[in-house]
Amino acid sequence: MKIGIIGTGNMATALGAAWTRAGHDVLIRGRGSLPEAAKHGDLVLFAVPAPAAPVLAAELADLLAGRIVLDCTNPIAPGPSGPMLTVPPGSSIAAQIAAAAPDASVVKAFNVVHSSIWTADDLALTVPFCASDTHAADQVASLIASMGCVPASCGDLSRAPYLEATTALAIGIWFAGGSVRGIFPEPAQR
Ligand SMILES: NC(=O)c1ccc[n+]([C@@H]2O[C@H](COP(=O)([O-])OP(=O)(O)OC[C@H]3O[C@@H](n4cnc5c(N)ncnc54)[C@H](OP(=O)(O)O)[C@@H]3O)[C@@H](O)[C@H]2O)c1
């Protein structure tokens, strides 16, 4: 797949390297050359701070039309009792990006684990994602599988607030010295 990456920081380099290892054609671009990344990708990852993502999506909306936008951002800031969401309840950065670039197909994904995880050779993670467009969901599921991971559909983009909140919860546990490993074991019987 052709993947453009908006941003040059931790997530851009970690996911960019993981996708390159998986055989994808990745172009990472920073300030001043973001349109190159938007034009390159059938999928375009926004790896920027959450508040910047909808602003950049609006600026790049014409170029993003017909493409899949991968949103890995987390609208999270420190709060009195742990990390807090910075968007209103029921809202999400994914929805804000979708509103800013209405002709793109936005998929929330890759926001739950730390960037360093993507540098491991043997990933084998379950990767949750939210997507309203069926083609975009299929493409992102294929991308996740190509990394040796297991795609987990969480439903349409209206579920993105839960995926963003999951990360706030996980970071809170992690900062408090706990571990989120094994927090979602499969039931023995369905
Ligand atoms: N780090 C993680 O473990 C992790 C895990 C999951 C999700 N995330 C999410 O992924 C996103 C990126 O995190 P990160 O750790 O990769 O951040 P980072 O290392 O700080 O990189 C952020 C990138 O965004 C660029 N940027 C910032 N503001 C911008 C603007 N207004 N216009 C254009 N580019 C801008 C920065 O460019 P400059 O260097 O030029 O400022 C930099 O290239 C965040 O939303 C974060 O919540 C991070």
The ligand as an SDF file (V2000), in Angstrom:
LIG
                    3D

 48 52  0  0  0  0  0  0  0  0999 V2000
    3.9620    8.6690   21.3800 N   0  0  0  0  0  0  0  0  0  0  0  0
    3.1320    7.6490   21.5820 C   0  0  0  0  0  0  0  0  0  0  0  0
    3.5060    6.6410   22.2370 O   0  0  0  0  0  0  0  0  0  0  0  0
    1.7460    7.6920   21.0430 C   0  0  0  0  0  0  0  0  0  0  0  0
    0.9690    6.5260   21.0770 C   0  0  0  0  0  0  0  0  0  0  0  0
   -0.3090    6.5470   20.5210 C   0  0  0  0  0  0  0  0  0  0  0  0
   -0.8110    7.7130   19.9540 C   0  0  0  0  0  0  0  0  0  0  0  0
   -0.0270    8.8340   19.9560 N   0  0  0  0  0  0  0  0  0  0  0  0
   -0.5720   10.0600   19.3360 C   0  0  0  0  0  0  0  0  0  0  0  0
    0.1410   10.2490   18.1330 O   0  0  0  0  0  0  0  0  0  0  0  0
    0.2500   11.6560   17.8730 C   0  0  0  0  0  0  0  0  0  0  0  0
    1.7350   11.9760   17.6400 C   0  0  0  0  0  0  0  0  0  0  0  0
    2.4540   11.6400   18.8040 O   0  0  0  0  0  0  0  0  0  0  0  0
    4.0340   11.6140   18.7760 P   0  0  0  0  0  0  0  0  0  0  0  0
    4.4560   11.0160   20.0550 O   0  0  0  0  0  0  0  0  0  0  0  0
    4.5260   11.0680   17.4780 O   0  0  0  0  0  0  0  0  0  0  0  0
    4.3480   13.1920   18.8310 O   0  0  0  0  0  0  0  0  0  0  0  0
    5.7480   13.9140   18.5260 P   0  0  0  0  0  0  0  0  0  0  0  0
    6.8640   12.9730   18.6100 O   0  0  0  0  0  0  0  0  0  0  0  0
    5.7340   15.1210   19.3960 O   0  0  0  0  0  0  0  0  0  0  0  0
    5.5950   14.3750   16.9920 O   0  0  0  0  0  0  0  0  0  0  0  0
    4.6060   15.2720   16.6280 C   0  0  0  0  0  0  0  0  0  0  0  0
    4.7930   15.6740   15.1840 C   0  0  0  0  0  0  0  0  0  0  0  0
    3.7280   16.5630   14.8470 O   0  0  0  0  0  0  0  0  0  0  0  0
    4.2870   17.7350   14.2600 C   0  0  0  0  0  0  0  0  0  0  0  0
    3.4070   18.8620   14.5200 N   0  0  0  0  0  0  0  0  0  0  0  0
    3.0300   19.3570   15.7210 C   0  0  0  0  0  0  0  0  0  0  0  0
    2.1920   20.3910   15.5590 N   0  0  0  0  0  0  0  0  0  0  0  0
    2.0690   20.5630   14.2310 C   0  0  0  0  0  0  0  0  0  0  0  0
    1.3480   21.4940   13.4300 C   0  0  0  0  0  0  0  0  0  0  0  0
    0.5520   22.4370   13.9750 N   0  0  0  0  0  0  0  0  0  0  0  0
    1.4470   21.3920   12.0820 N   0  0  0  0  0  0  0  0  0  0  0  0
    2.2220   20.4470   11.5230 C   0  0  0  0  0  0  0  0  0  0  0  0
    2.9340   19.5190   12.2300 N   0  0  0  0  0  0  0  0  0  0  0  0
    2.8510   19.5920   13.5630 C   0  0  0  0  0  0  0  0  0  0  0  0
    5.6370   17.8760   14.9090 C   0  0  0  0  0  0  0  0  0  0  0  0
    6.4320   18.7060   14.1110 O   0  0  0  0  0  0  0  0  0  0  0  0
    7.5700   19.6440   14.7680 P   0  0  0  0  0  0  0  0  0  0  0  0
    8.6080   18.6930   15.2860 O   0  0  0  0  0  0  0  0  0  0  0  0
    8.0080   20.4630   13.6080 O   0  0  0  0  0  0  0  0  0  0  0  0
    6.8940   20.4010   15.8620 O   0  0  0  0  0  0  0  0  0  0  0  0
    6.0930   16.4160   14.9180 C   0  0  0  0  0  0  0  0  0  0  0  0
    6.5940   16.0430   13.6520 O   0  0  0  0  0  0  0  0  0  0  0  0
   -0.3380   12.3740   19.0830 C   0  0  0  0  0  0  0  0  0  0  0  0
   -1.6340   12.7950   18.7860 O   0  0  0  0  0  0  0  0  0  0  0  0
   -0.3630   11.3160   20.1690 C   0  0  0  0  0  0  0  0  0  0  0  0
   -1.4330   11.4900   21.0780 O   0  0  0  0  0  0  0  0  0  0  0  0
    1.2330    8.8500   20.4760 C   0  0  0  0  0  0  0  0  0  0  0  0
  1  2  1  0
  2  3  2  0
  2  4  1  0
  4  5  1  0
  4 48  2  0
  5  6  2  0
  6  7  1  0
  7  8  2  0
  8  9  1  0
  8 48  1  0
  9 10  1  0
  9 46  1  0
 10 11  1  0
 11 12  1  0
 11 44  1  0
 12 13  1  0
 13 14  1  0
 14 15  2  0
 14 16  1  0
 14 17  1  0
 17 18  1  0
 18 19  2  0
 18 20  1  0
 18 21  1  0
 21 22  1  0
 22 23  1  0
 23 24  1  0
 23 42  1  0
 24 25  1  0
 25 26  1  0
 25 36  1  0
 26 27  1  0
 26 35  1  0
 27 28  2  0
 28 29  1  0
 29 30  1  0
 29 35  2  0
 30 31  1  0
 30 32  2  0
 32 33  1  0
 33 34  2  0
 34 35  1  0
 36 37  1  0
 36 42  1  0
 37 38  1  0
 38 39  2  0
 38 40  1  0
 38 41  1  0
 42 43  1  0
 44 45  1  0
 44 46  1  0
 46 47  1  0
M  CHG  2   8   1  16  -1
M  END
$$$$
